[in-house]
Amino acid sequence: MTGDIEAGQFVGDWTLDVVVVTRAHVPVLGDFLARSRSELAVRLDPGAGGLVQTQRVCSTIVNDGRGLVRTEVPAAFIAALPVASFPVNLTEQNGIWAYAADFGRQVLGWDGMGILPTDPADPRVRDSDADGHPGLTVQIEAPFVGTGTVYVVQVGRTLVTGTWDGTAFFGAVAIPEFAQAVIGASTRALLHGPTVRPAPELSSFRMTRGEASCGPVRSPSSTSPSSG
């Protein structure tokens, strides 16, 4: 009980910055590292077995590190990402708080049943961002290809583990499951997307107190109508 009370000090609004680095191979351009930085609005609330984290993605910026490939994640893509809630593990030992969370399996652009689809006509594909195209839409600009649009489906799972330093939680990001397929594109040159592999040793997170730039997020229970 004492541990639950002490963990209660972390209840409130937070801003979570997650940096996920991937290794990608692009024909002609070769290998490069892509750095995706996402800002998330987070709320920690008491739950039946401890604290529950509710989060919503505010923005995602992708940089290839060499300035060769520019990837733009449209606002419709971000808006299509669901609000997620899951329990977090907060433990204290010798005055040091450890934090661990499993963000769960995130399926984007399809229904998540079976293997990842590769055909836009696959009945499992969804127009998740409601823009009239299959999957989720991403804008790409690259040498020899120019500017274009790709339609992707994706599945992934993110785990974070870290410690509290008195001002923030920070630590490592693991991606035990990740797969992505380009199921359509505005030009043939973009149909063959890069082979992407997570680089967890280069990925990290930091979570600080306070509302994110897109405002607070609330758990489903806190947004239900009151009886009064």
ZADOPA-15517 format. One record per residue (C-alpha): residue number from 1; residue in three letters; z, x, y. Coordinates in pm, whole numbers, plus 50000, padded with zeros to 5 digits. Example, Ala and Ser with C-alpha at 12.3 -4.5 7.8 and 13.67 -1.06 7.14 Angstrom:
BEGIN
+-----+------+-------+-------+-------+
| pos | code |     Z |     X |     Y |
+-----+------+-------+-------+-------+
|   1 |  ALA | 50780 | 51230 | 49550 |
|   2 |  SER | 50714 | 51367 | 49894 |
+-----+------+-------+-------+-------+
end
This chain:
BEGIN
+-----+------+-------+-------+-------+
| pos | code |     Z |     X |     Y |
+-----+------+-------+-------+-------+
|   1 |  MET | 50000 | 50000 | 50000 |
|   2 |  THR | 50085 | 50284 | 50238 |
|   3 |  GLY | 49740 | 50434 | 50185 |
|   4 |  ASP | 49577 | 50100 | 50269 |
|   5 |  ILE | 49780 | 50075 | 50590 |
|   6 |  GLU | 49687 | 50429 | 50692 |
|   7 |  ALA | 49320 | 50365 | 50614 |
|   8 |  GLY | 49342 | 50065 | 50847 |
|   9 |  GLN | 49330 | 50305 | 51141 |
|  10 |  PHE | 48957 | 50335 | 51074 |
|  11 |  VAL | 48883 | 49963 | 51114 |
|  12 |  GLY | 48636 | 49901 | 51398 |
|  13 |  ASP | 48288 | 49980 | 51526 |
|  14 |  TRP | 48116 | 50310 | 51451 |
|  15 |  THR | 47785 | 50485 | 51509 |
|  16 |  LEU | 47637 | 50654 | 51203 |
|  17 |  ASP | 47372 | 50926 | 51233 |
|  18 |  VAL | 47201 | 51012 | 50905 |
|  19 |  VAL | 46959 | 51303 | 50877 |
|  20 |  VAL | 46750 | 51304 | 50560 |
|  21 |  VAL | 46520 | 51600 | 50501 |
|  22 |  THR | 46232 | 51574 | 50256 |
|  23 |  ARG | 45980 | 51824 | 50125 |
|  24 |  ALA | 45625 | 51698 | 50142 |
|  25 |  HIS | 45291 | 51833 | 50027 |
|  26 |  VAL | 44990 | 51723 | 50229 |
|  27 |  PRO | 44638 | 51815 | 50117 |
|  28 |  VAL | 44478 | 52075 | 50349 |
|  29 |  LEU | 44797 | 52106 | 50559 |
|  30 |  GLY | 45013 | 52238 | 50273 |
|  31 |  ASP | 45390 | 52206 | 50232 |
|  32 |  PHE | 45630 | 52117 | 50511 |
|  33 |  LEU | 45975 | 51972 | 50572 |
|  34 |  ALA | 46005 | 51627 | 50726 |
|  35 |  ARG | 46325 | 51537 | 50907 |
|  36 |  SER | 46415 | 51170 | 50937 |
|  37 |  ARG | 46703 | 51083 | 51167 |
|  38 |  SER | 46838 | 50728 | 51162 |
|  39 |  GLU | 47098 | 50572 | 51389 |
|  40 |  LEU | 47299 | 50288 | 51236 |
|  41 |  ALA | 47548 | 50042 | 51379 |
|  42 |  VAL | 47850 | 50034 | 51147 |
|  43 |  ARG | 48155 | 49813 | 51116 |
|  44 |  LEU | 48454 | 49895 | 50894 |
|  45 |  ASP | 48667 | 49593 | 50798 |
|  46 |  PRO | 48950 | 49532 | 50551 |
|  47 |  GLY | 48835 | 49408 | 50210 |
|  48 |  ALA | 48997 | 49299 | 49885 |
|  49 |  GLY | 49015 | 49653 | 49745 |
|  50 |  GLY | 49002 | 49862 | 50062 |
|  51 |  LEU | 48765 | 49896 | 50355 |
|  52 |  VAL | 48418 | 49742 | 50354 |
|  53 |  GLN | 48132 | 49895 | 50552 |
|  54 |  THR | 47865 | 49674 | 50710 |
|  55 |  GLN | 47566 | 49848 | 50867 |
|  56 |  ARG | 47233 | 49787 | 51037 |
|  57 |  VAL | 46963 | 50043 | 51119 |
|  58 |  CYS | 46901 | 50077 | 51495 |
|  59 |  SER | 46622 | 50335 | 51494 |
|  60 |  THR | 46451 | 50600 | 51284 |
|  61 |  ILE | 46271 | 50908 | 51416 |
|  62 |  VAL | 46061 | 51128 | 51186 |
|  63 |  ASN | 45967 | 51487 | 51274 |
|  64 |  ASP | 45778 | 51726 | 51046 |
|  65 |  GLY | 45935 | 52034 | 51207 |
|  66 |  ARG | 45597 | 52193 | 51286 |
|  67 |  GLY | 45454 | 51931 | 51519 |
|  68 |  LEU | 45149 | 51880 | 51299 |
|  69 |  VAL | 45216 | 51531 | 51169 |
|  70 |  ARG | 45360 | 51255 | 51386 |
|  71 |  THR | 45508 | 50952 | 51215 |
|  72 |  GLU | 45602 | 50642 | 51413 |
|  73 |  VAL | 45827 | 50381 | 51257 |
|  74 |  PRO | 45744 | 50053 | 51438 |
|  75 |  ALA | 46013 | 49818 | 51565 |
|  76 |  ALA | 45896 | 49556 | 51314 |
|  77 |  PHE | 45972 | 49800 | 51032 |
|  78 |  ILE | 46327 | 49853 | 51162 |
|  79 |  ALA | 46379 | 49480 | 51214 |
|  80 |  ALA | 46279 | 49417 | 50851 |
|  81 |  LEU | 46556 | 49640 | 50717 |
|  82 |  PRO | 46842 | 49426 | 50586 |
|  83 |  VAL | 47204 | 49438 | 50698 |
|  84 |  ALA | 47401 | 49597 | 50413 |
|  85 |  SER | 47766 | 49567 | 50311 |
|  86 |  PHE | 47948 | 49774 | 50050 |
|  87 |  PRO | 48298 | 49912 | 49977 |
|  88 |  VAL | 48390 | 50261 | 50095 |
|  89 |  ASN | 48632 | 50503 | 49934 |
|  90 |  LEU | 48883 | 50650 | 50180 |
|  91 |  THR | 49151 | 50879 | 50038 |
|  92 |  GLU | 49405 | 51106 | 50203 |
|  93 |  GLN | 49538 | 51428 | 50053 |
|  94 |  ASN | 49746 | 51688 | 50234 |
|  95 |  GLY | 49660 | 51530 | 50567 |
|  96 |  ILE | 49284 | 51538 | 50508 |
|  97 |  TRP | 49088 | 51212 | 50483 |
|  98 |  ALA | 48791 | 51205 | 50246 |
|  99 |  TYR | 48517 | 50943 | 50284 |
| 100 |  ALA | 48259 | 50838 | 50027 |
| 101 |  ALA | 48012 | 50550 | 50024 |
| 102 |  ASP | 47723 | 50430 | 49813 |
| 103 |  PHE | 47473 | 50251 | 50037 |
| 104 |  GLY | 47325 | 50081 | 49731 |
| 105 |  ARG | 46966 | 50048 | 49617 |
| 106 |  GLN | 46729 | 49967 | 49903 |
| 107 |  VAL | 46393 | 49813 | 49816 |
| 108 |  LEU | 46128 | 49795 | 50089 |
| 109 |  GLY | 45791 | 49623 | 50079 |
| 110 |  TRP | 45819 | 49479 | 49728 |
| 111 |  ASP | 46055 | 49280 | 49507 |
| 112 |  GLY | 46209 | 49577 | 49326 |
| 113 |  MET | 46120 | 49456 | 48975 |
| 114 |  GLY | 45973 | 49710 | 48733 |
| 115 |  ILE | 45797 | 50027 | 48843 |
| 116 |  LEU | 45684 | 50093 | 49199 |
| 117 |  PRO | 45357 | 49907 | 49270 |
| 118 |  THR | 45049 | 50103 | 49377 |
| 119 |  ASP | 44807 | 49815 | 49435 |
| 120 |  PRO | 44834 | 49595 | 49748 |
| 121 |  ALA | 44724 | 49298 | 49534 |
| 122 |  ASP | 45024 | 49340 | 49302 |
| 123 |  PRO | 45215 | 49008 | 49318 |
| 124 |  ARG | 45541 | 49199 | 49358 |
| 125 |  VAL | 45430 | 49337 | 49697 |
| 126 |  ARG | 45583 | 49172 | 50002 |
| 127 |  ASP | 45485 | 49173 | 50370 |
| 128 |  SER | 45838 | 49271 | 50467 |
| 129 |  ASP | 45770 | 49323 | 50838 |
| 130 |  ALA | 45558 | 49004 | 50867 |
| 131 |  ASP | 45264 | 49179 | 51035 |
| 132 |  GLY | 44997 | 49042 | 50803 |
| 133 |  HIS | 44968 | 49360 | 50594 |
| 134 |  PRO | 45118 | 49440 | 50253 |
| 135 |  GLY | 45441 | 49637 | 50231 |
| 136 |  LEU | 45576 | 49799 | 50545 |
| 137 |  THR | 45356 | 49945 | 50819 |
| 138 |  VAL | 45391 | 50304 | 50945 |
| 139 |  GLN | 45178 | 50479 | 51209 |
| 140 |  ILE | 45055 | 50831 | 51126 |
| 141 |  GLU | 44884 | 51098 | 51337 |
| 142 |  ALA | 44773 | 51421 | 51170 |
| 143 |  PRO | 44510 | 51698 | 51206 |
| 144 |  PHE | 44174 | 51633 | 51035 |
| 145 |  VAL | 44275 | 51270 | 50990 |
| 146 |  GLY | 44350 | 51144 | 51338 |
| 147 |  THR | 44560 | 50839 | 51408 |
| 148 |  GLY | 44593 | 50565 | 51154 |
| 149 |  THR | 44814 | 50318 | 50975 |
| 150 |  VAL | 44954 | 50329 | 50624 |
| 151 |  TYR | 45118 | 50051 | 50428 |
| 152 |  VAL | 45400 | 50167 | 50205 |
| 153 |  VAL | 45641 | 50042 | 49942 |
| 154 |  GLN | 45962 | 50229 | 49879 |
| 155 |  VAL | 46284 | 50231 | 49683 |
| 156 |  GLY | 46583 | 50454 | 49740 |
| 157 |  ARG | 46955 | 50493 | 49709 |
| 158 |  THR | 47178 | 50694 | 49944 |
| 159 |  LEU | 47524 | 50839 | 49877 |
| 160 |  VAL | 47737 | 51002 | 50147 |
| 161 |  THR | 48052 | 51212 | 50107 |
| 162 |  GLY | 48249 | 51380 | 50382 |
| 163 |  THR | 48576 | 51435 | 50561 |
| 164 |  TRP | 48748 | 51331 | 50883 |
| 165 |  ASP | 48793 | 51606 | 51144 |
| 166 |  GLY | 48992 | 51397 | 51390 |
| 167 |  THR | 48689 | 51280 | 51586 |
| 168 |  ALA | 48425 | 51197 | 51324 |
| 169 |  PHE | 48342 | 51170 | 50958 |
| 170 |  PHE | 48079 | 51424 | 50859 |
| 171 |  GLY | 47935 | 51563 | 50540 |
| 172 |  ALA | 47660 | 51554 | 50281 |
| 173 |  VAL | 47387 | 51307 | 50191 |
| 174 |  ALA | 47256 | 51268 | 49837 |
| 175 |  ILE | 46946 | 51071 | 49736 |
| 176 |  PRO | 46977 | 51005 | 49360 |
| 177 |  GLU | 46680 | 50768 | 49362 |
| 178 |  PHE | 46370 | 50785 | 49580 |
| 179 |  ALA | 46010 | 50677 | 49532 |
| 180 |  GLN | 45736 | 50584 | 49776 |
| 181 |  ALA | 45375 | 50476 | 49738 |
| 182 |  VAL | 45096 | 50424 | 49991 |
| 183 |  ILE | 44931 | 50097 | 49885 |
| 184 |  GLY | 44685 | 50070 | 50173 |
| 185 |  ALA | 44566 | 50246 | 50487 |
| 186 |  SER | 44341 | 50199 | 50787 |
| 187 |  THR | 44122 | 50492 | 50673 |
| 188 |  ARG | 44042 | 50634 | 50329 |
| 189 |  ALA | 44177 | 50974 | 50431 |
| 190 |  LEU | 44527 | 50829 | 50459 |
| 191 |  LEU | 44523 | 50652 | 50123 |
| 192 |  HIS | 44644 | 50959 | 49938 |
| 193 |  GLY | 44989 | 50998 | 50088 |
| 194 |  PRO | 45191 | 51318 | 50055 |
| 195 |  THR | 45414 | 51389 | 49757 |
| 196 |  VAL | 45766 | 51355 | 49896 |
| 197 |  ARG | 46087 | 51494 | 49745 |
| 198 |  PRO | 46436 | 51467 | 49901 |
| 199 |  ALA | 46609 | 51789 | 50005 |
| 200 |  PRO | 46979 | 51694 | 49987 |
| 201 |  GLU | 47096 | 52047 | 50063 |
| 202 |  LEU | 46944 | 52009 | 50412 |
| 203 |  SER | 47053 | 51648 | 50471 |
| 204 |  SER | 47373 | 51539 | 50647 |
| 205 |  PHE | 47556 | 51258 | 50825 |
| 206 |  ARG | 47801 | 51213 | 51111 |
| 207 |  MET | 47990 | 50892 | 51192 |
| 208 |  THR | 48173 | 50854 | 51523 |
| 209 |  ARG | 48378 | 50574 | 51678 |
| 210 |  GLY | 48208 | 50331 | 51913 |
| 211 |  GLU | 47916 | 50091 | 51924 |
| 212 |  ALA | 47566 | 50211 | 51847 |
| 213 |  SER | 47278 | 50191 | 52095 |
| 214 |  CYS | 47159 | 49862 | 51941 |
| 215 |  GLY | 47500 | 49700 | 51975 |
| 216 |  PRO | 47765 | 49610 | 51719 |
| 217 |  VAL | 47706 | 49477 | 51370 |
| 218 |  ARG | 47933 | 49222 | 51211 |
| 219 |  SER | 48014 | 49153 | 50848 |
| 220 |  PRO | 47884 | 48819 | 50712 |
| 221 |  SER | 48239 | 48681 | 50692 |
| 222 |  SER | 48306 | 48749 | 51059 |
| 223 |  THR | 47989 | 48569 | 51171 |
| 224 |  SER | 48052 | 48246 | 50979 |
| 225 |  PRO | 48131 | 47938 | 51191 |
| 226 |  SER | 48498 | 47883 | 51266 |
| 227 |  SER | 48674 | 47571 | 51149 |
| 228 |  GLY | 48780 | 47492 | 51504 |
+-----+------+-------+-------+-------+
end
